[in-house]
Amino acid sequence: MVFGGNVNYTRSLILAVVLSVSTAQASVVFATPGDFPGSAVPITFTGQADGTEVNGLTVGGVLFSYSLGNGQVIIDGGPGPTNNISPPNVVTTGNPNGILTLTLPGPAVLFGYGYAILNQAVVLNATTITLFSGVTNVGSLPYTGVPDPTFAGGFAGIQSTIPFDRVQLTFAAAQPAWAVDNIRFAAEVPEPSTILFILTGSAGIFWLRRRTLRGSR
């Protein structure tokens, strides 16, 4: 009974510390394309016909929905190639002020996409990423669009210490249109420090078990 109690206590202590560390370090930070693993193959919309409705479309396991419904966002070739967009891609042909929501096939900690705004000047807060775990808002970051090389845009990437499964994209108000392409995300991977901590805790449990068993002989 003492052995079982010690093991349960140790396991509970390790779990509590890991959870407290995760909660204390929870944050969202900017990410670059180089932060994504090779397994995070971009969704490029290759093979999707021009004019395909995006609201309700599933590509690469990701479900796309638009808050303003059908007829606003489609697959198209606009605005043409940029440093981060290659047609075909997602583009607005109707009201650009809605929310583009992406429901991921599973938890992720990295997300990013190339984007362009129909504007040739620098656009502050050109796009904003907001992350959700279920209905819980995990965090958000805004991105400034710069000529890329002609239309304002770039790569918007985000990394979270809390896994998320739903992403909302919004774009600067008063902009006539926007486009999105090369969407990528990476599944949850424990941080090396967390893995080491868990392994150390497991070794402690093993040592405690051996010591208790020896003492009971």
C-alpha positions in Angstrom: 0.0 0.0 0.0 2.9 2.4 0.8 4.5 1.6 -2.5 1.3 2.3 -4.4 0.7 5.5 -2.5 4.3 6.8 -3.2 4.0 6.0 -6.9 0.7 7.8 -7.2 1.9 10.7 -5.3 5.1 11.0 -7.4 3.1 10.7 -10.6 0.6 13.4 -9.4 3.5 15.7 -8.5 5.1 15.3 -11.9 1.8 15.9 -13.7 1.1 19.0 -11.6 4.5 20.5 -12.2 4.3 19.8 -16.0 0.9 21.4 -16.1 2.0 24.4 -14.1 5.1 24.9 -16.3 2.9 24.6 -19.5 0.4 27.1 -18.1 3.0 29.6 -16.9 4.8 29.5 -20.3 1.6 29.7 -22.4 2.0 32.4 -25.1 1.9 33.1 -28.8 4.8 34.3 -30.8 5.6 35.1 -34.5 6.8 32.3 -36.6 8.7 32.2 -39.9 8.5 29.5 -42.7 11.8 28.1 -41.3 10.2 27.3 -38.0 8.0 24.6 -39.6 9.1 21.0 -39.9 9.5 19.4 -43.3 6.3 17.4 -42.7 4.3 20.6 -42.7 3.6 20.6 -46.5 1.8 23.8 -47.6 -1.8 23.6 -48.8 -1.5 25.1 -52.3 -5.0 24.5 -53.7 -3.5 22.9 -56.8 -6.2 21.1 -58.8 -9.0 23.3 -57.4 -10.9 24.9 -60.3 -11.3 28.6 -60.5 -14.6 29.7 -59.1 -14.8 26.9 -56.5 -16.7 28.1 -53.4 -14.4 28.3 -50.4 -17.2 28.4 -47.7 -17.6 24.7 -46.7 -14.6 23.5 -48.7 -12.2 20.9 -47.3 -8.6 20.8 -48.6 -5.7 18.9 -47.0 -8.0 17.9 -44.1 -8.7 21.6 -43.3 -12.4 22.8 -43.4 -12.8 26.3 -44.6 -15.8 28.5 -43.7 -16.5 32.2 -44.2 -18.7 34.2 -41.8 -20.5 36.0 -44.6 -21.5 32.8 -46.4 -21.2 31.8 -50.1 -20.3 34.0 -53.0 -17.7 36.0 -51.1 -14.5 33.9 -51.2 -13.5 31.5 -54.0 -10.5 29.8 -55.6 -9.0 32.0 -58.2 -5.8 33.3 -59.7 -5.8 36.8 -58.3 -3.7 38.7 -57.6 -1.1 36.6 -59.5 2.2 35.3 -58.2 3.8 37.1 -55.3 6.7 36.0 -53.0 4.2 34.1 -50.9 1.3 33.3 -53.3 1.1 31.1 -56.4 -2.3 30.7 -58.2 -4.7 29.0 -57.7 -5.4 30.5 -54.3 -8.1 31.7 -52.0 -9.3 35.2 -53.0 -12.2 37.5 -52.1 -14.6 38.4 -54.9 -17.3 39.8 -52.5 -17.3 41.4 -49.1 -13.7 41.1 -47.7 -14.6 42.1 -44.2 -15.7 38.6 -43.0 -13.9 36.0 -41.0 -12.2 33.1 -42.7 -12.2 30.2 -40.3 -10.0 27.1 -40.7 -10.9 24.0 -38.7 -7.8 21.8 -38.5 -7.8 18.0 -38.6 -6.1 17.8 -35.2 -4.2 19.9 -32.6 -1.4 22.1 -33.8 1.2 24.5 -32.3 2.4 26.1 -35.5 0.3 27.8 -38.2 1.1 30.1 -41.1 0.1 31.3 -44.6 1.1 33.6 -47.4 -1.3 36.5 -48.1 -1.7 39.6 -50.2 -3.9 42.7 -49.9 -5.2 44.7 -52.9 -3.0 47.7 -51.9 0.5 48.7 -53.0 1.4 50.6 -49.9 2.4 49.3 -46.4 -0.8 48.2 -44.5 -0.7 48.1 -40.7 -2.5 45.1 -39.2 -3.1 43.8 -42.7 -4.1 40.4 -41.3 -4.7 39.0 -37.9 -4.5 35.4 -36.7 -6.7 34.3 -33.8 -6.2 30.8 -32.4 -8.8 28.6 -30.6 -8.7 25.4 -28.7 -12.3 24.3 -28.9 -14.2 27.5 -27.9 -11.3 28.9 -25.9 -9.4 31.8 -27.4 -5.7 30.8 -27.2 -4.3 34.2 -28.5 -3.8 36.3 -31.6 -1.2 38.3 -33.5 -1.5 41.1 -36.1 0.8 41.3 -39.2 1.9 44.3 -41.3 1.7 43.9 -45.0 4.5 45.3 -47.1 5.0 45.3 -50.9 5.6 41.6 -51.8 6.9 42.7 -54.3 3.9 44.8 -55.6 0.9 44.1 -53.5 1.1 44.4 -49.7 1.4 41.1 -48.0 3.9 38.5 -46.8 3.9 35.5 -44.6 1.9 35.4 -41.4 3.1 32.7 -39.0 2.3 32.0 -35.4 3.5 29.6 -32.7 1.6 28.7 -29.5 2.6 26.9 -26.4 -1.1 25.8 -26.1 -2.3 23.5 -28.9 -5.1 24.8 -31.0 -7.5 23.2 -33.5 -9.3 26.2 -35.0 -7.9 29.4 -36.6 -9.6 32.6 -37.6 -8.2 35.0 -40.2 -9.3 38.6 -40.5 -8.0 41.4 -42.7 -7.7 45.1 -42.4 -10.9 47.0 -42.9 -11.4 49.2 -46.0 -9.2 47.0 -48.1 -10.9 46.1 -51.4 -9.7 42.4 -51.5 -7.3 39.9 -50.1 -5.8 36.5 -51.1 -4.4 33.6 -49.1 -2.2 30.6 -50.1 0.5 28.2 -48.9 -1.3 27.4 -45.7 0.7 25.2 -43.3 0.5 23.9 -39.8 2.4 21.6 -37.5 1.0 19.1 -35.0 1.7 19.2 -31.3 5.2 18.2 -30.4 6.3 18.2 -26.7 9.2 20.6 -26.0 12.6 18.9 -25.4 12.7 20.3 -21.9 9.3 18.8 -21.1 10.3 15.4 -22.6 13.5 15.5 -20.4 11.4 16.4 -17.4 9.0 13.5 -18.0 11.8 11.1 -18.6 13.5 12.2 -15.4 10.2 11.7 -13.5 9.8 8.3 -14.9 13.3 7.3 -13.9 12.5 8.6 -10.4 9.4 6.4 -10.2 11.4 3.4 -11.4 14.0 4.0 -8.8 11.4 4.4 -6.1 9.7 1.2 -7.1 13.0 -0.8 -7.0 13.9 0.7 -3.6 10.4 -0.2 -2.2 10.5 -3.7 -3.5 14.0 -4.3 -2.0 12.8 -2.9 1.3 9.8 -5.3 1.4 12.0 -8.4 1.0 
